Amino acid sequence: MLLPDRNTVERLLRHYRTQEQRVLAGPCDLSARRRFEDTAYTLCVLMGVRSTAEALRAAERYVATSASL
């Protein structure tokens, strides 16, 4: 199985967290919500899972294990 680039996963995780904070700060901002949902979807595709929670866990685990190698 092909594995994603660790740097890409790290960057996407940071981007997801940033977008998450923006949505929490302005929940009525539809543009921010759309970007957040797009980022979550990309993370799901990259990690090969269906839910955002699974994608976050998989990405964090992947980055942690890749960093220790």
C-alpha positions as CSV (number, residue, x, y, z in Angstrom):
1,M,0.0,0.0,0.0
2,L,1.2,3.5,-0.8
3,L,1.7,5.8,2.2
4,P,1.3,9.5,2.1
5,D,4.2,11.9,2.5
6,R,4.7,12.6,6.2
7,N,5.2,16.3,5.6
8,T,2.0,16.6,3.6
9,V,0.1,14.9,6.4
10,E,1.7,17.2,9.0
11,R,0.8,20.3,6.9
12,L,-2.8,19.1,6.4
13,L,-3.2,18.4,10.2
14,R,-2.0,22.0,10.9
15,H,-4.3,23.4,8.3
16,Y,-7.2,21.4,9.7
17,R,-6.6,22.7,13.2
18,T,-6.4,26.3,11.9
19,Q,-9.6,25.9,10.0
20,E,-11.3,24.3,13.1
21,Q,-10.4,27.3,15.2
22,R,-11.8,29.7,12.5
23,V,-15.1,27.8,12.4
24,L,-15.3,27.8,16.2
25,A,-14.6,31.5,16.2
26,G,-17.2,32.3,13.5
27,P,-19.7,29.5,13.2
28,C,-21.9,31.5,10.8
29,D,-19.1,32.1,8.3
30,L,-20.1,29.7,5.5
31,S,-16.8,30.3,3.6
32,A,-14.8,29.2,6.6
33,R,-17.0,26.2,7.2
34,R,-16.7,25.1,3.5
35,R,-12.9,25.4,3.7
36,F,-12.9,23.4,7.0
37,E,-15.1,20.7,5.4
38,D,-12.9,20.5,2.3
39,T,-9.8,20.1,4.5
40,A,-11.5,17.3,6.5
41,Y,-12.5,15.5,3.3
42,T,-9.0,15.8,2.0
43,L,-7.6,14.3,5.2
44,C,-10.1,11.4,5.0
45,V,-9.1,10.7,1.4
46,L,-5.4,10.9,2.2
47,M,-5.6,8.6,5.2
48,G,-8.0,6.2,3.4
49,V,-10.9,6.4,6.0
50,R,-14.5,7.6,5.9
51,S,-14.9,9.7,9.0
52,T,-13.0,12.8,10.1
53,A,-12.4,11.4,13.6
54,E,-10.8,8.3,12.1
55,A,-8.7,10.4,9.7
56,L,-7.4,12.6,12.5
57,R,-6.5,9.6,14.7
58,A,-4.8,7.9,11.7
59,A,-2.9,11.0,10.7
60,E,-1.7,11.8,14.2
61,R,-0.6,8.2,14.7
62,Y,1.1,8.2,11.2
63,V,3.0,11.4,11.9
64,A,4.1,10.2,15.4
65,T,5.3,6.9,14.2
66,S,7.1,8.4,11.1
67,A,8.8,10.9,13.3
68,S,10.2,8.2,15.6
69,L,11.8,6.2,12.7
